[in-house]
Amino acid sequence: MENLADFLGKDIKTQLNFWQTIDHKQQPYFLELLRYPALQALSSREKRKLKRKLRNTLDSANIEHSDRIADTLVDMGISEPELSSILPLFKQPDGLYILDKAYEFFTLRKSTETIQTATERAAKIIFALKSYARYDFGTEKTEGDLIKGIETVLTLYYNQIKKGVDVIKNHQELPPILCYPDELTQVWTNLIHNALQAMNYQGKLRIDVEKNNDMIDVRITDSGKGIPSDILPRIFEPFFTTKVAGEGSGLGLDIVKRIMEKHEGKISVNSVSGETVFTVSIPMITKEKADNSQIKELQISQ
């Protein structure tokens, strides 16, 4: 919101006149700079590697301020393949000015997306409190995509992940299953959030999703310091938390356990120093399988 206020607080006339002040031949470059979405969940190492490639390309073209340009391009989600289409811009005297102006507009869009993401996260927190205060077992299951739900949560935590977390994903192709999708999203939110905190946002986060007979196993592994053996048996107790005041309610894992029970699944944990693995097992019941089961039950009853 501060970024938005800063942008809108500037001289509006100057902002509106910008388009007329640049050469019409440069306008397509400006639009091209705004075309790309921000790169998702890049680790610090990946960003440094990408910046180095961009800088080398710029240096090879004898373009000044290559380090600053490469840094801005990485933030804007522009990788090496896309650089070739805008490279001529940086050979012109006002190329850096146009890049800076494009970055302002990019920040405007990114800030709006951040507000939306934060609002969605707040909604998840409210959902957690409602789930604990009034747990409803009467709703019907609907089709849900487990992997899509996990990817949504990773997007929500993009700002925390990009600080220095390497995300490793190993997903098998899975059909949609009958479940409570919003509640499973809460499961992934709690487990991924805990994993990031356990690593202090520095390390490796591995997510494996695979079939296991009639079940789907989702394993979330972090490289944090681990959970002490004397605490491990208590982590699913309501209101039990090892976090400092204000950082945790102690409800997260209790809610996860209850959601798993609602799905007739289970959750387990193994932890040693440098590796903590939460395994969620969910019945793989597709709509087709459920319909066939209902038909058989009806035939038997008749």
Secondary structure, DSSP 8 states (H G I E B T S, - for coil): -HHHHHHHHS-HHHHHHHHHHS-TTTHHHHHHHTSS----S--HHHHHHHHHHHHHHHHHTT-TTHHHHHHHHHHTT--HHHHHHHGGGGGSTTHHHHHHHHHHHHHHHHHHHHHHHHHHHHHHHHHHHHHHHS-------EEE-HHHHHHHHHHHTHHHHTTTEEEEEEE-----EEE-HHHHHHHHHHHHHHHHHHTTT-EEEEEEEEEETTEEEEEEEE-SS---TTTGGGTTSTT---S-TTT--S-HHHHHHHHHHHTT-EEEEEEETTEEEEEEEEE---HHHHHHHHHHHHHHH-
